[in-house]
Amino acid sequence: MALFDRCIFDDNLGLNVNEVFLNGEFISADKAKVSVFDRGFLFGDGVYEIIPVYSGHCFRLDGHLKRLQHSLNAVRMSSPLSNLQWINIIEQLVKRNGEGDQSVYLQVTRGVASRDHIFPEGVAPTTFAMSSDLQVVPQNYKSKGISAITLPDIRWQNCHVKAITLLSNILLKQWAQDFGAQEALLLRNGYLTEGSTSNAYAVMDGEIYTAPKDERVLAGITRDLILELAIYANIAIFEQAVSEKQLREADEIWVSSSTKGILPITTLDGVAVNSGKIGAVWIEINMLYQRYKRDVNLW
């Protein structure tokens, strides 16, 4: 079995992928193949999006498709599909792979061409989508919080693009793992940007701070929802980066992502955050977030 097949079907990974979408057709996952001359393979020349699915319904789908289009525009690629076509593909993938709670992955690369740094002309993009079981976040992450370490932000200057070139993120996440932490919080020029796989927040005096959406930060879909929930709850929230000193003195620290939700950090670089217990502001925002997932029309 090829390595690509093993990555999909190894039961130890907890994945359950029956069919995928590749270049216009739904096929069995074990038959899906991509050329070694694909620019995604040779250069990492592509973008992606991940959409959580709860009980068969996509979460904030419109926001995810808008962000996909933003990434495509930023790397000067045309979308191979309309939003209606993407929605139809996603709906079919979710049904073909068992519905329930899933994680939909979309990827577009610049396609198959000779290896040249210059954009090829007249080449069709490679369009791929799959849906797998949504990994369950351990309950103790929410009841006790997670640990994080701080690391220099070594990523490129266009973090607002959801590009498939994720080697720096992988290294940062692995360094966190090596130190027994679940996430790395990234510092650039003395200020918090985000996590290696998440947006980041600091709570000071009952007010929430998160870095503004610019080229250093991915425009998180869950981040946008947190801003909405904070406004609803009359909790002040500022799109303003906090310094390393402020981060270490914060009352609460959180991270968020589409597939993991909102997680409290109770230990930073081996030191307890405030009392080392989950904070009241996180409890309120997370309660509203869970209620939103349960009650809102997710499509």
Contacts in CASP RR format, 6 or more apart in sequence:
PFRMAT RR
TARGET T0000
AUTHOR 0000-0000-0000
METHOD contacts of the structure
MODEL  1
MALFDRCIFDDNLGLNVNEVFLNGEFISADKAKVSVFDRGFLFGDGVYEI
IPVYSGHCFRLDGHLKRLQHSLNAVRMSSPLSNLQWINIIEQLVKRNGEG
DQSVYLQVTRGVASRDHIFPEGVAPTTFAMSSDLQVVPQNYKSKGISAIT
LPDIRWQNCHVKAITLLSNILLKQWAQDFGAQEALLLRNGYLTEGSTSNA
YAVMDGEIYTAPKDERVLAGITRDLILELAIYANIAIFEQAVSEKQLREA
DEIWVSSSTKGILPITTLDGVAVNSGKIGAVWIEINMLYQRYKRDVNLW
1 9 0 8 1.000
4 32 0 8 1.000
4 33 0 8 1.000
4 34 0 8 1.000
5 29 0 8 1.000
5 30 0 8 1.000
7 13 0 8 1.000
8 15 0 8 1.000
8 17 0 8 1.000
8 29 0 8 1.000
8 30 0 8 1.000
8 32 0 8 1.000
8 130 0 8 1.000
9 15 0 8 1.000
9 17 0 8 1.000
9 29 0 8 1.000
9 30 0 8 1.000
14 133 0 8 1.000
14 135 0 8 1.000
15 132 0 8 1.000
15 133 0 8 1.000
16 97 0 8 1.000
16 98 0 8 1.000
16 132 0 8 1.000
16 133 0 8 1.000
17 29 0 8 1.000
17 97 0 8 1.000
17 130 0 8 1.000
17 131 0 8 1.000
17 132 0 8 1.000
18 28 0 8 1.000
18 29 0 8 1.000
18 96 0 8 1.000
18 97 0 8 1.000
18 98 0 8 1.000
19 26 0 8 1.000
19 27 0 8 1.000
19 28 0 8 1.000
19 29 0 8 1.000
19 93 0 8 1.000
19 96 0 8 1.000
19 97 0 8 1.000
20 26 0 8 1.000
20 27 0 8 1.000
20 29 0 8 1.000
20 32 0 8 1.000
20 93 0 8 1.000
20 128 0 8 1.000
20 129 0 8 1.000
20 130 0 8 1.000
21 27 0 8 1.000
21 89 0 8 1.000
21 92 0 8 1.000
21 93 0 8 1.000
21 127 0 8 1.000
21 128 0 8 1.000
21 129 0 8 1.000
21 130 0 8 1.000
22 32 0 8 1.000
22 34 0 8 1.000
22 126 0 8 1.000
22 127 0 8 1.000
22 128 0 8 1.000
22 129 0 8 1.000
23 124 0 8 1.000
23 126 0 8 1.000
23 127 0 8 1.000
23 128 0 8 1.000
24 127 0 8 1.000
26 92 0 8 1.000
26 93 0 8 1.000
26 96 0 8 1.000
29 130 0 8 1.000
32 128 0 8 1.000
34 41 0 8 1.000
34 126 0 8 1.000
34 128 0 8 1.000
35 41 0 8 1.000
35 112 0 8 1.000
36 42 0 8 1.000
37 112 0 8 1.000
37 113 0 8 1.000
37 114 0 8 1.000
37 115 0 8 1.000
38 109 0 8 1.000
38 111 0 8 1.000
38 112 0 8 1.000
38 126 0 8 1.000
39 45 0 8 1.000
39 46 0 8 1.000
39 109 0 8 1.000
39 110 0 8 1.000
39 111 0 8 1.000
39 112 0 8 1.000
39 113 0 8 1.000
39 120 0 8 1.000
40 46 0 8 1.000
40 109 0 8 1.000
40 110 0 8 1.000
40 111 0 8 1.000
40 126 0 8 1.000
40 164 0 8 1.000
41 109 0 8 1.000
42 115 0 8 1.000
43 115 0 8 1.000
43 117 0 8 1.000
44 109 0 8 1.000
44 163 0 8 1.000
44 164 0 8 1.000
44 165 0 8 1.000
45 75 0 8 1.000
45 109 0 8 1.000
45 110 0 8 1.000
45 111 0 8 1.000
46 75 0 8 1.000
46 77 0 8 1.000
46 107 0 8 1.000
46 108 0 8 1.000
46 109 0 8 1.000
46 110 0 8 1.000
46 163 0 8 1.000
46 164 0 8 1.000
46 165 0 8 1.000
47 68 0 8 1.000
47 71 0 8 1.000
47 72 0 8 1.000
47 75 0 8 1.000
47 77 0 8 1.000
47 107 0 8 1.000
47 108 0 8 1.000
47 161 0 8 1.000
47 162 0 8 1.000
47 163 0 8 1.000
47 164 0 8 1.000
48 71 0 8 1.000
48 105 0 8 1.000
48 106 0 8 1.000
48 107 0 8 1.000
48 108 0 8 1.000
48 162 0 8 1.000
48 163 0 8 1.000
48 164 0 8 1.000
49 64 0 8 1.000
49 65 0 8 1.000
49 67 0 8 1.000
49 68 0 8 1.000
49 71 0 8 1.000
49 105 0 8 1.000
49 106 0 8 1.000
49 107 0 8 1.000
49 162 0 8 1.000
50 64 0 8 1.000
50 103 0 8 1.000
50 104 0 8 1.000
50 105 0 8 1.000
50 106 0 8 1.000
50 258 0 8 1.000
50 259 0 8 1.000
51 58 0 8 1.000
51 59 0 8 1.000
51 61 0 8 1.000
51 64 0 8 1.000
51 90 0 8 1.000
51 103 0 8 1.000
51 104 0 8 1.000
51 106 0 8 1.000
51 258 0 8 1.000
52 58 0 8 1.000
52 59 0 8 1.000
52 101 0 8 1.000
52 102 0 8 1.000
52 103 0 8 1.000
52 104 0 8 1.000
52 134 0 8 1.000
52 258 0 8 1.000
52 259 0 8 1.000
53 59 0 8 1.000
53 94 0 8 1.000
53 100 0 8 1.000
53 101 0 8 1.000
53 102 0 8 1.000
53 103 0 8 1.000
53 104 0 8 1.000
53 131 0 8 1.000
53 134 0 8 1.000
54 100 0 8 1.000
54 101 0 8 1.000
54 134 0 8 1.000
54 293 0 8 1.000
54 298 0 8 1.000
55 99 0 8 1.000
55 100 0 8 1.000
55 101 0 8 1.000
56 94 0 8 1.000
56 99 0 8 1.000
56 100 0 8 1.000
56 101 0 8 1.000
56 102 0 8 1.000
57 298 0 8 1.000
57 299 0 8 1.000
58 64 0 8 1.000
58 90 0 8 1.000
58 94 0 8 1.000
58 104 0 8 1.000
58 298 0 8 1.000
58 299 0 8 1.000
59 221 0 8 1.000
59 258 0 8 1.000
59 293 0 8 1.000
59 298 0 8 1.000
60 221 0 8 1.000
60 222 0 8 1.000
60 224 0 8 1.000
60 225 0 8 1.000
60 258 0 8 1.000
60 298 0 8 1.000
61 87 0 8 1.000
61 90 0 8 1.000
61 298 0 8 1.000
61 299 0 8 1.000
63 221 0 8 1.000
63 224 0 8 1.000
64 221 0 8 1.000
64 258 0 8 1.000
65 83 0 8 1.000
65 86 0 8 1.000
65 87 0 8 1.000
67 162 0 8 1.000
67 219 0 8 1.000
67 220 0 8 1.000
67 221 0 8 1.000
68 79 0 8 1.000
68 86 0 8 1.000
68 106 0 8 1.000
68 108 0 8 1.000
68 162 0 8 1.000
69 79 0 8 1.000
70 160 0 8 1.000
70 161 0 8 1.000
70 219 0 8 1.000
71 161 0 8 1.000
71 162 0 8 1.000
71 163 0 8 1.000
72 78 0 8 1.000
72 79 0 8 1.000
72 108 0 8 1.000
74 158 0 8 1.000
74 160 0 8 1.000
74 161 0 8 1.000
75 161 0 8 1.000
75 163 0 8 1.000
76 119 0 8 1.000
77 108 0 8 1.000
77 110 0 8 1.000
77 125 0 8 1.000
78 125 0 8 1.000
79 108 0 8 1.000
80 108 0 8 1.000
80 124 0 8 1.000
80 125 0 8 1.000
80 127 0 8 1.000
81 89 0 8 1.000
81 127 0 8 1.000
86 106 0 8 1.000
89 129 0 8 1.000
90 104 0 8 1.000
90 106 0 8 1.000
90 129 0 8 1.000
90 131 0 8 1.000
93 104 0 8 1.000
93 129 0 8 1.000
93 130 0 8 1.000
93 131 0 8 1.000
94 100 0 8 1.000
94 102 0 8 1.000
94 104 0 8 1.000
94 131 0 8 1.000
96 131 0 8 1.000
97 130 0 8 1.000
97 131 0 8 1.000
97 132 0 8 1.000
101 133 0 8 1.000
101 134 0 8 1.000
102 131 0 8 1.000
102 132 0 8 1.000
102 133 0 8 1.000
102 134 0 8 1.000
103 131 0 8 1.000
103 132 0 8 1.000
103 133 0 8 1.000
103 134 0 8 1.000
103 135 0 8 1.000
103 259 0 8 1.000
104 129 0 8 1.000
104 130 0 8 1.000
104 131 0 8 1.000
105 128 0 8 1.000
105 129 0 8 1.000
105 130 0 8 1.000
105 131 0 8 1.000
105 132 0 8 1.000
106 128 0 8 1.000
106 129 0 8 1.000
107 126 0 8 1.000
107 127 0 8 1.000
107 128 0 8 1.000
107 129 0 8 1.000
107 164 0 8 1.000
108 125 0 8 1.000
108 126 0 8 1.000
108 127 0 8 1.000
108 128 0 8 1.000
109 125 0 8 1.000
109 126 0 8 1.000
109 128 0 8 1.000
109 164 0 8 1.000
110 119 0 8 1.000
110 120 0 8 1.000
110 123 0 8 1.000
110 125 0 8 1.000
110 126 0 8 1.000
111 120 0 8 1.000
111 123 0 8 1.000
111 124 0 8 1.000
111 125 0 8 1.000
111 126 0 8 1.000
112 123 0 8 1.000
112 124 0 8 1.000
112 126 0 8 1.000
113 120 0 8 1.000
113 123 0 8 1.000
114 120 0 8 1.000
134 259 0 8 1.000
135 259 0 8 1.000
137 260 0 8 1.000
137 261 0 8 1.000
137 263 0 8 1.000
141 182 0 8 1.000
141 263 0 8 1.000
142 263 0 8 1.000
142 264 0 8 1.000
142 278 0 8 1.000
142 286 0 8 1.000
143 278 0 8 1.000
144 266 0 8 1.000
144 278 0 8 1.000
145 263 0 8 1.000
145 264 0 8 1.000
145 265 0 8 1.000
145 266 0 8 1.000
145 278 0 8 1.000
146 181 0 8 1.000
146 182 0 8 1.000
146 183 0 8 1.000
146 255 0 8 1.000
146 263 0 8 1.000
146 264 0 8 1.000
146 265 0 8 1.000
146 266 0 8 1.000
146 267 0 8 1.000
147 180 0 8 1.000
147 181 0 8 1.000
147 182 0 8 1.000
147 183 0 8 1.000
147 265 0 8 1.000
147 266 0 8 1.000
147 267 0 8 1.000
147 268 0 8 1.000
147 270 0 8 1.000
148 176 0 8 1.000
148 181 0 8 1.000
148 182 0 8 1.000
148 183 0 8 1.000
148 184 0 8 1.000
148 185 0 8 1.000
148 195 0 8 1.000
148 253 0 8 1.000
148 255 0 8 1.000
148 265 0 8 1.000
148 267 0 8 1.000
148 268 0 8 1.000
148 269 0 8 1.000
149 175 0 8 1.000
149 176 0 8 1.000
149 179 0 8 1.000
149 181 0 8 1.000
149 184 0 8 1.000
149 185 0 8 1.000
149 268 0 8 1.000
149 269 0 8 1.000
149 270 0 8 1.000
150 184 0 8 1.000
150 185 0 8 1.000
150 186 0 8 1.000
150 187 0 8 1.000
150 244 0 8 1.000
150 247 0 8 1.000
150 268 0 8 1.000
150 269 0 8 1.000
151 172 0 8 1.000
151 175 0 8 1.000
151 176 0 8 1.000
151 184 0 8 1.000
151 185 0 8 1.000
151 186 0 8 1.000
151 187 0 8 1.000
151 196 0 8 1.000
152 186 0 8 1.000
152 187 0 8 1.000
152 188 0 8 1.000
153 186 0 8 1.000
153 187 0 8 1.000
153 188 0 8 1.000
153 193 0 8 1.000
153 216 0 8 1.000
154 168 0 8 1.000
154 171 0 8 1.000
154 172 0 8 1.000
155 168 0 8 1.000
155 169 0 8 1.000
155 172 0 8 1.000
155 186 0 8 1.000
156 165 0 8 1.000
156 168 0 8 1.000
157 215 0 8 1.000
157 216 0 8 1.000
158 215 0 8 1.000
159 193 0 8 1.000
159 194 0 8 1.000
159 215 0 8 1.000
159 216 0 8 1.000
159 217 0 8 1.000
159 218 0 8 1.000
160 213 0 8 1.000
160 214 0 8 1.000
160 215 0 8 1.000
160 216 0 8 1.000
160 217 0 8 1.000
160 218 0 8 1.000
160 219 0 8 1.000
162 218 0 8 1.000
169 196 0 8 1.000
169 197 0 8 1.000
172 184 0 8 1.000
172 186 0 8 1.000
172 195 0 8 1.000
172 196 0 8 1.000
173 183 0 8 1.000
173 184 0 8 1.000
173 196 0 8 1.000
173 197 0 8 1.000
175 184 0 8 1.000
176 182 0 8 1.000
176 183 0 8 1.000
176 184 0 8 1.000
176 196 0 8 1.000
181 267 0 8 1.000
182 263 0 8 1.000
183 195 0 8 1.000
183 196 0 8 1.000
183 197 0 8 1.000
183 198 0 8 1.000
183 255 0 8 1.000
183 263 0 8 1.000
183 265 0 8 1.000
184 195 0 8 1.000
184 196 0 8 1.000
185 192 0 8 1.000
185 194 0 8 1.000
185 195 0 8 1.000
185 200 0 8 1.000
185 247 0 8 1.000
185 253 0 8 1.000
185 255 0 8 1.000
185 265 0 8 1.000
185 268 0 8 1.000
186 192 0 8 1.000
186 193 0 8 1.000
186 194 0 8 1.000
186 195 0 8 1.000
186 196 0 8 1.000
186 200 0 8 1.000
187 193 0 8 1.000
187 244 0 8 1.000
188 216 0 8 1.000
190 243 0 8 1.000
190 244 0 8 1.000
191 211 0 8 1.000
191 241 0 8 1.000
191 242 0 8 1.000
191 243 0 8 1.000
191 244 0 8 1.000
192 200 0 8 1.000
192 202 0 8 1.000
192 211 0 8 1.000
192 241 0 8 1.000
192 242 0 8 1.000
192 243 0 8 1.000
192 244 0 8 1.000
192 247 0 8 1.000
193 200 0 8 1.000
193 211 0 8 1.000
193 216 0 8 1.000
193 217 0 8 1.000
193 241 0 8 1.000
194 200 0 8 1.000
194 211 0 8 1.000
194 216 0 8 1.000
194 217 0 8 1.000
194 218 0 8 1.000
194 255 0 8 1.000
195 255 0 8 1.000
197 257 0 8 1.000
198 255 0 8 1.000
198 256 0 8 1.000
198 257 0 8 1.000
198 260 0 8 1.000
198 263 0 8 1.000
199 210 0 8 1.000
199 211 0 8 1.000
199 217 0 8 1.000
199 218 0 8 1.000
199 220 0 8 1.000
199 222 0 8 1.000
199 223 0 8 1.000
199 255 0 8 1.000
199 256 0 8 1.000
199 257 0 8 1.000
200 210 0 8 1.000
200 211 0 8 1.000
200 253 0 8 1.000
200 254 0 8 1.000
200 255 0 8 1.000
201 208 0 8 1.000
201 209 0 8 1.000
201 210 0 8 1.000
201 226 0 8 1.000
201 252 0 8 1.000
201 253 0 8 1.000
201 254 0 8 1.000
201 255 0 8 1.000
201 256 0 8 1.000
202 208 0 8 1.000
202 209 0 8 1.000
202 210 0 8 1.000
202 242 0 8 1.000
202 246 0 8 1.000
202 247 0 8 1.000
202 250 0 8 1.000
202 252 0 8 1.000
202 253 0 8 1.000
203 209 0 8 1.000
203 250 0 8 1.000
203 251 0 8 1.000
203 252 0 8 1.000
203 253 0 8 1.000
203 254 0 8 1.000
203 279 0 8 1.000
203 281 0 8 1.000
203 282 0 8 1.000
204 242 0 8 1.000
204 246 0 8 1.000
204 249 0 8 1.000
204 250 0 8 1.000
204 251 0 8 1.000
205 251 0 8 1.000
206 235 0 8 1.000
206 236 0 8 1.000
206 251 0 8 1.000
206 281 0 8 1.000
207 235 0 8 1.000
207 236 0 8 1.000
207 237 0 8 1.000
207 238 0 8 1.000
208 226 0 8 1.000
208 230 0 8 1.000
208 235 0 8 1.000
208 236 0 8 1.000
208 237 0 8 1.000
208 238 0 8 1.000
208 281 0 8 1.000
208 285 0 8 1.000
209 237 0 8 1.000
209 238 0 8 1.000
209 240 0 8 1.000
209 241 0 8 1.000
209 242 0 8 1.000
209 246 0 8 1.000
210 223 0 8 1.000
210 226 0 8 1.000
210 227 0 8 1.000
210 237 0 8 1.000
210 238 0 8 1.000
210 239 0 8 1.000
210 240 0 8 1.000
211 217 0 8 1.000
211 239 0 8 1.000
211 240 0 8 1.000
211 241 0 8 1.000
211 242 0 8 1.000
212 239 0 8 1.000
212 240 0 8 1.000
212 241 0 8 1.000
213 219 0 8 1.000
213 239 0 8 1.000
220 256 0 8 1.000
220 257 0 8 1.000
220 258 0 8 1.000
221 258 0 8 1.000
222 256 0 8 1.000
222 257 0 8 1.000
222 258 0 8 1.000
222 261 0 8 1.000
222 262 0 8 1.000
222 289 0 8 1.000
223 256 0 8 1.000
225 289 0 8 1.000
225 292 0 8 1.000
226 237 0 8 1.000
226 256 0 8 1.000
226 262 0 8 1.000
226 285 0 8 1.000
226 289 0 8 1.000
227 237 0 8 1.000
227 239 0 8 1.000
229 285 0 8 1.000
229 288 0 8 1.000
229 289 0 8 1.000
229 292 0 8 1.000
230 236 0 8 1.000
230 237 0 8 1.000
230 285 0 8 1.000
231 237 0 8 1.000
232 288 0 8 1.000
233 284 0 8 1.000
233 285 0 8 1.000
233 288 0 8 1.000
235 281 0 8 1.000
235 284 0 8 1.000
235 285 0 8 1.000
242 250 0 8 1.000
247 253 0 8 1.000
247 268 0 8 1.000
248 268 0 8 1.000
248 271 0 8 1.000
250 273 0 8 1.000
250 274 0 8 1.000
251 274 0 8 1.000
251 279 0 8 1.000
251 281 0 8 1.000
252 264 0 8 1.000
252 273 0 8 1.000
252 274 0 8 1.000
252 278 0 8 1.000
252 279 0 8 1.000
252 281 0 8 1.000
252 282 0 8 1.000
253 264 0 8 1.000
253 265 0 8 1.000
253 268 0 8 1.000
253 273 0 8 1.000
254 262 0 8 1.000
254 263 0 8 1.000
254 264 0 8 1.000
254 265 0 8 1.000
254 282 0 8 1.000
255 262 0 8 1.000
255 263 0 8 1.000
255 265 0 8 1.000
256 262 0 8 1.000
256 263 0 8 1.000
261 289 0 8 1.000
262 282 0 8 1.000
262 285 0 8 1.000
262 286 0 8 1.000
262 289 0 8 1.000
264 278 0 8 1.000
264 279 0 8 1.000
264 282 0 8 1.000
265 273 0 8 1.000
266 272 0 8 1.000
266 273 0 8 1.000
266 276 0 8 1.000
266 277 0 8 1.000
266 278 0 8 1.000
267 273 0 8 1.000
267 276 0 8 1.000
END
